[in-house]
Amino acid sequence: MKEGIDELKSEFQAKLLFWNNIKSKKNKTLLILLCFGLIGLKVFTTILTFDWLAGLI
C-alpha cells in the first residue's frame, strides 16, 4: 500500500514539474481545453452508446 502511495506521489510530482515547465499561457490554455474536450467526448460517446443499447432492449 505504501509503495502505491509513493508511486502516486512521484507521478503527481512529475506532472506538476511538467506543468510548471510550460512557460506559455497559450500552451497551458490549449492543454486545458484539450483535456476538457477529451472528457466531453468520452461522456458524449458513452451517453450515445448507452442510449443505443437501451434501444435494442
N, C-alpha and C positions, 0 to 999 in steps of 0.2 A: 504494500500500500504506500509506504514511504517513497519507494522508487518511482511509483506512478506520479506522486505529487511533485517530486523533484524533476521529473521529466516534463510535467506540465509547466512548472515554473521556468525551466530553461527554455522551453518552446515559447512561452509568453515573452521572456526577455529578448529572444531572438526577433520576434515580431515587433516588439517595441523599438528595438535598435534599428530595424529596417525602416519603421515609420519615422523615427527621429532623423534618419539619414536623408530622407526625402526633403529637399530644401524648397521646391517649388509648390506654392499653394495650388496652382493649376493642376499639377500631377496628383496632389492629395485629393483634390475635389473630384478628379476623374476616377481615382481609385475608389472613393466612397460611392460615387454614382454607379460604378461597375458592380460593386458588392450589392447595393440595393437592387440593381437591375437583375442580377442573378437570383437573388432571393425572391423578387417579384415574379420572375419567370418560373421558378420552381413552384411557388404557391399557385400560380395561374394554371400551369400544366397539371398539377396534382388535382385541382378542383375539376378541371375538364375531364380528367381520367376517371375520377370517381363518379361524375355525372354520366359519363358514357357507360360505366359498369352498372350503374343503377338502372339505366335504360334497358339493359339486357335482361334484367330480372323481372 
